[in-house]
Amino acid sequence: MSCTDDLILFTRVVELGSFSRAAEELSMTASVVSKHIARLEEALGVQLLYRTTRRLRLTEAGEQLYLNGREIRQLSQEAFEQASGFGQQVKGHLKISVPTISGELLLARAVAEFCAQHPKLSIDMSMDNRFVDVIGEGYDLAIRTGFLEDSSLISRHIIDSQWVVCASPSYLKRRGVPNTPQSLANHACLLYDYHTEGAREWHFKAGRQTYTVQVTGGFSTDNAAALRQAALAGFGVIYVPRCLVHLDLVSGRLTQLFSGQVAKSLGVFAIYPFTRHPPFRIQHLIEHIRQAYLEMAEYFRD
């Protein structure tokens, strides 16, 4: 125990009027309590208590120390109570990182809605496809799509994102419809150069087996929205998360190819620094984000 702990123990001894009562309250022995008070007296160089078999009596120094010590103990109790209560409240400030696709499609609205529901909370949301250094860059939470490697972080799986291959009707009319994934070698493929793996390796499945098709193309970008615009303009075939182009497929602006044959499906995860007691506001925000993804779940499935 520190001197501050000894001081707080001293105030309880005075208030309870007994070493044994203080020891019982704090699950200690009376002899241990006595040793801590003696250590405090030795550190201060004064006697604090007159001890008799029936009662304790404060010295002048002890009276002054008790008055000050009682205030310190009360302040420490209030500090712990406030900190504990803070953990169960949604307030303060959060810095989060989210992928550009999810940020534009649903998280901007979901996070803004969460802030509106909790006016004592403010959130800075950065949209970035790279795997940010959560701890090093001071993020409280990150939403990531892909494969996780950092074991020093806590992750919670939110949903799986199914990918699709598609192109505009104008492109398919001009270049023809590819009959098999292998025939993509003869087509202009627009490449999504993002963080998890090579943009030119497109994964497909045949029954329980999976295989990779190497594609080529003159245009690549790490921005999913730009890739979608290029496909809508008829410049080639794209391989992207279904959520990005769901409405385009429904409206007919894009046509899906190889339905049921695309093997790629990436998990969406909520990531935050390790702590024994995750703040309630983080847990609550993750659940809110999870519900937003689930409401959009049909966009993620083939």
N, C-alpha and C positions, 0 to 999 in steps of 0.2 A: 504493500500500500504506500502511496505517496503522502507527503505532509498534508496535502489538501484532503486526502481520504481520512487521514488521522484527525484532522480538524472537524470534518463532518461527523466522524465517529464520536468525537468529544462532545459535540452538541447533543447527540442522542443520549449519551450517558447522563448529561446534565438534565435533560428534559425528562428522562425516565427515572432519574435519581438512583440509578443502580447499575453497576457493572454487569451483573448477572442478567438483568432485564434487557439491557442493550445487546448482550451476547445472544440471548434467546431470540430476540427480534432479527438479528443479523446472521443467525445460524453459525455462531462462533462460540468458543469457550470463554468463560470469564477471565481466565489467565491470559488468553490472547488479547482480549480487549485491554486488560491492564498493561500489557507490554506496549501496545500501540500508544496508549496515553502517556506512558513513561517515555517513550521515544519522542513524542511531541514536546513534552516538558524539557527533555534533554536538548532538542533542536532549538527551543526558544530560550533556554537557560533560566527558566523560572518555574516555580511550582504553581500548578493550576488548581489542584484539589487538595483539600484536607480529607483524609479517609478515616472513618471510624467504622466500627462493626455494624452500626445501625444506619448511618447516613453519610452523604457526601456534602461537603461545604466548599463553595468556590472561594479561592483567594481573590484579591483585588485584580490581579492580572488575569485570573480565570474568568472573572465577571466580564471584563472588557473583551476578552477573546471570545467568550460565548456570544455576546451581543453581535460582534462582527461575523462570527462563524455561523450564527443562525441565519443571517442575511445571505451568506454565501451558499448555505445548504438550500435555502428557499429558491435562490436564483438558479442553482443547478437543477433542482427538481422541475422548475418551470421550463428550463431549457430542454430537458429530456422530454417532458410532456409535449412541448411545442414541436420538437423534432419528430416524435412518434406520431403526433397528429398530422404533421405535414406529409408523412408517408402515406396517409390515408386520404389525402385531399388532392384534387387536381388543380394545382396552381404552380406558379413559378415560370420558368423558361426552359424550352427544349430546343435543341439543334438536331435536325434530322436530315438524312440523305435518302433520296428515292431515285429509281431508274426513270429515264425520260418518258418511256412509253406509259408506265403506270401513273407517273406524275401527271401527264397530260390527260390521260383517259379518265382516271377516277380519283387519284390521291389528292390532287389540288382541291377538289370539292370536298372530299372526305375530311381532310385535315382542317380546312377552313370551317367546316361544319362543327368539328370537334372544338375548335377555339370558340365558336359562337355559343356552344353549349356550356363552356367553362370560361367565363370572362376573366378569371384571375390567372389564366394560363396564356402564354405567348409562345409561338412556335416559328422558328426559322427553318424553312424547307428548301434544301438545295437539290436540284435535279441533275443527276450525273450518272452516266453509265459505267464509270470506272468503279472498282472496288476501293472505296475510300478507306483510309486508316482511321477506324472509328475512334480509337483511344488517342492516337497521336494528333488527330485533327479536331478533337474535342466534340465528337458527335455523341449524343445521348442514345440515338436509335438510327438504324439504317435498314432500308428494305432492299434486299438483294435477290436477283434472279440468277441462278447458276449453281455452281459447285462450291461448297464451303471448305476452306482449308484451315482457317485460324481457330485453333482449339481454345484460345484464351477468351473467346467471346461466347456468349449465350445465344443460341438460335432457337427460333420457334417456327416450324413449318406452317405456312398459311394456306397455300394452294399449289397445284401443279399447272403449268402453262403449256398447252399443246401448240405445236407449230404447224403451219400449213405452207403449201406451195401454190402460188396463184399468179395470174397475169391478166391484163385487160383484154376484153373481147377484140379490140382493134389490133393488138399485138398478135393474138392467136389467129386472126383472120389473115394477117399479113405473112406470118411466119409458119403457120400451121400448128396444130395441137400435138404436143409430144405424147407418144403412146406409152412410153415407159420412162422411168426415172433415168435410165442410161442414155436415152435420146436427148437429154438436156445438154449433152456435150455439143449438140448442133444448134443450141439456142443462146441468145444473149441473156445472161443471168446477172441480175443486179445484186451486188454483194453487201451483206450487212456485216461490217467489220467491227464487231463488238468484242467484249472482253473474255468470254469463256473459251473460245476455241477458234480455229481458222474459219474464215468466211467462205472458203471454196469447198469445204467438205460438207455435203448435205446428206443426212442420214435417213435411210428408209428401212422398211421391214417387209419380209415375205414370210408369213406364218409367224413362227417364233424366232426366226433368224433376222438379224439386222445387217445392213451393209452400207457402205459409203460410196457416194458418187462424187467424183471430182468435177466441178463446174468451172467455167471461165466467164469473164465479163470485163468490160472496160470501165464500169462505174462501180465504185464502192464508197460507203459512208458509214460512220458510226452513229448516225442520227436516223432513227427508225421513221420519223415523220417524213424526212427527205426521201427515204427509200420508197415509202408508200406513194409519194407524189410522183416519183419517176415511173413507178409501175402504172399508176392511173393515167399518165401521159402516154403510155404505150411503148416504153423503151425496153421492156424486158420482163423476165420472170423473177419473182422474189420468194424468199424462204424466211418467214417471219412468224412471230407469235400470233395466234389466231385473234387475240383480243384487239390487235392493231387494225385488222382489216375486216372484222366481223360485219360491220354495217355495210361495207363495200361489197362483201359477198352476198349479203341479203338483198341489196339494191340491184345487183348485177353489174356494178361498175368494175368488179374484178371477178374472175372465174377461178374456182378452186380446181387444182389438178391433183391426181393421185390420191383421192380421198381414201382414208383408212390405211395408206401405205407409208405415211410420214412417221418416222420413229422418234423424232425429237420431242421431248417433254421435259421442261426444266422446272424445278421447284422454286417457289417464291418464299423467302424467309424474312422474318424480322430478327435483326441482330442488335445486341446491346452489350456493353461491358459487363464482365462477371461481377456480381455482388450477391452476398448472402440473402439480402432482403431487397429485391427489385422494387423501386418506387411504384406506388400504386398508380401514379399518373402514366408511367411507362406501360404498365400492364393494361391499363384502361385504354390507352391510345392504340396499343397493338390489337386489342379486341375490336375496337372501332374500325381499324383498318381491315382486319380480317373479315368483318361483316360486309364491308364495302366490296371486297374481292368476291365474297360468296354471292352477293347480289348480282355480280357480273359473271358468275361462274360459267354460264352458257357460252360466253365469249372465249373461254379457255379450252373448250372441248371440241374435238373433231366430229 
